[in-house]
Structure formats: C-alpha cells, structure tokens
Amino acid sequence: MEATRFLIVLADDFGIGPETSRGILELAARGVVTGTVLLVNSPYASEAAAAWRRAGASLELGWHPCLTMDPPLAGADRVPSLVGPDGCMWPLGKFLVRLATGRIRSQEIHRELSAQYDRFVELVGRPPSVVNSHQHVALFPPVGRLLRRLLQGVQPPPFVRRLGEPTSMLARIHGARLKRAGLSSLGRWAARPWRRTGFPGADWLAGVTDPKWVQDPAFFTRWLVRMPGRVVELACHPGRLDVTLDGRDGDGLQRRREDEHRLLADPSFDEACRRAGFRRVAPSEWVRLAAALPRAA
C-alpha cells in the first residue's frame, strides 16, 4: 500500500438532468467514476436520487451546494438577494459581481445552504460524505466560511474538494491556463481553514479546463500520467445528451459532458490509471485509508 497512489474520480452535477445522471451511473457501474455530488435544488434531484437507489446506491453520493442555477430551495422571498427576475438564482458572473459589491446578503447564503443541506439529508437519508460547490463558489468569501460552519458538526467530516494543481502542470497541460492559475491561487488560500478544521481532501485536483479542450482524445490521460501526488481528485462532468440542460447549463458544457463520458468510458482511461500507478477509490475509502497512512494528505 505504501507504493500505491490513489485516484478519486468525482463526477459533478448529479441530478442536473436525467440523462446526465444516467451517464454518471453508467460510468459508476463500470468502476470508472468513484463518487458523485447531487444538485439538490435541481428540479430533477428527486428523480436522480431514486435512480441512484435503483442502481443499488453503491456509488458514493455527496452534496453539490449551488448558488448560481435554478430556483432556491429556501424560497425566493426568503433569499431575495440571491434571485434574479426569472425566479432562479443569479448565474455565476452576475452572482460574483453582486457578491463583490455587497448586494448578496450573508444571512441569505446561509439560509439557502441550510435548506439545501436539509434537502440532501431528506433525499439520501444521511449527511453528505463528500462536498464540493457548484462552479466553485465556496472559494469566494463568505460562502466557504458559511459552508464550513454548516458542516462543522458532521461526523465523520466530509471529504471536501481542494482546488489546486502544481504550477508545473500549467506548462504541461494545455487549456484554460489563466483560469486554472487563478483557481489554484484562490484554492490554496481557501483550503487552509478546511484543512485546519479537520476536513479531509486530496493533494491535488486534476481535470479543470474549458469545454473545447475536452475534445482532445488524450485529455484525461495527459493529466493522469503527469500529475504528482499521493492522492489526486479528478473532477469530471460526464453525461449523455440531456435536453433538460438547454437554457440552464453554460455554453459548450453539453458537448463537454458527452465528450467526457466518451473519454472516461474508453479503455485508454483505465490504461492511463495503471501507467500512473493509481488505485481508484471512493472519497470515504480514501479517508479510511488515510487514517492508516500518517504521511498521506
């Protein structure tokens, strides 16, 4: 076990739409995806949780807190600063501008996160063992602090995504370098309080990019064979063609989901994992292993 590297393959956006959820469950049944996170404020969340149970509930299912899409669970009248004229929460760009200019109220963020947490427990029947925020909004104050406060009493503490990759990877991997550099810089700063308060996470995060770069047949394999670290999380967004995403998902993301599904299902992905010395594990499995490996992250 000392010579083994560990790879957590975490599919974001479970529940965003039925075909996206189906695609994730297909990859989980093949042992490719080792965990996923549920968008509980999506209109398709209940259907996704039911599909997860019908599939045997063996795929580790965590929570994907969302403040930038679909109507809020707390009710628009209780979180008005989060909601646009269409009754849905502001998209990411507008959310960040409003957050930076003081037009998003902290108490309303906490109210919506609490409502989503409660909904997750209702749908899944337990607290989340994995948490990462939709579109990385937990990087931006005060969202991360409020989310951490909400999760502080959860035992065992959930596995939380740490956004960051080695600087050397920016030169080695093409695509979205400015975005990746910015997220890594913010992520290293944001990870400190999570680590200090006992929330487990990976050494590094792989897979961040823009949609066009996922069309490269070697996209995932390049990441895996070059990424250092004892435990690595691979963020992915696989799915099947899903018409329910029209008008809800960002430009180009639907094509990206189909491309990622195809690449993850290809035998070359398994081969890349072997070449890189990775053993694929679920997030909670890594947490258990880490307790026996004091030198691990």
HELIX and SHEET records of a PDB file:
HELIX    1   1 PRO A   18  ALA A   29  1                                  12    
HELIX    2   2 ALA A   45  ARG A   54  1                                  10    
HELIX    3   3 PRO A   80  LEU A   82  5                                   3    
HELIX    4   4 LEU A   92  ALA A  100  1                                   9    
HELIX    5   5 SER A  106  VAL A  124  1                                  19    
HELIX    6   6 HIS A  134  LEU A  139  5                                   6    
HELIX    7   7 VAL A  143  LEU A  151  1                                   9    
HELIX    8   8 THR A  167  ARG A  172  1                                   6    
HELIX    9   9 ARG A  177  ARG A  196  1                                  20    
HELIX   10  10 PRO A  211  GLN A  215  5                                   5    
HELIX   11  11 PHE A  219  ARG A  226  1                                   8    
HELIX   12  12 VAL A  243  LEU A  245  5                                   3    
HELIX   13  13 LEU A  253  ALA A  265  1                                  13    
HELIX   14  14 PRO A  267  ARG A  275  1                                   9    
HELIX   15  15 PRO A  283  ALA A  291  1                                   9    
SHEET    1   A 5 GLU A  60  TRP A  63  0                                        
SHEET    2   A 5 GLY A  35  LEU A  38  1                                        
SHEET    3   A 5 ARG A   5  PHE A  14  1                                        
SHEET    4   A 5 VAL A 231  CYS A 236  1                                        
SHEET    5   A 5 TRP A 204  ALA A 206  1                                        
SHEET    1   B 4 GLU A  60  TRP A  63  0                                        
SHEET    2   B 4 GLY A  35  LEU A  38  1                                        
SHEET    3   B 4 ARG A   5  PHE A  14  1                                        
SHEET    4   B 4 PHE A 278  ARG A 280  1                                        
SHEET    1   C 2 VAL A 130  VAL A 131  0                                        
SHEET    2   C 2 PHE A 159  VAL A 160  1                                        
END                                                                             
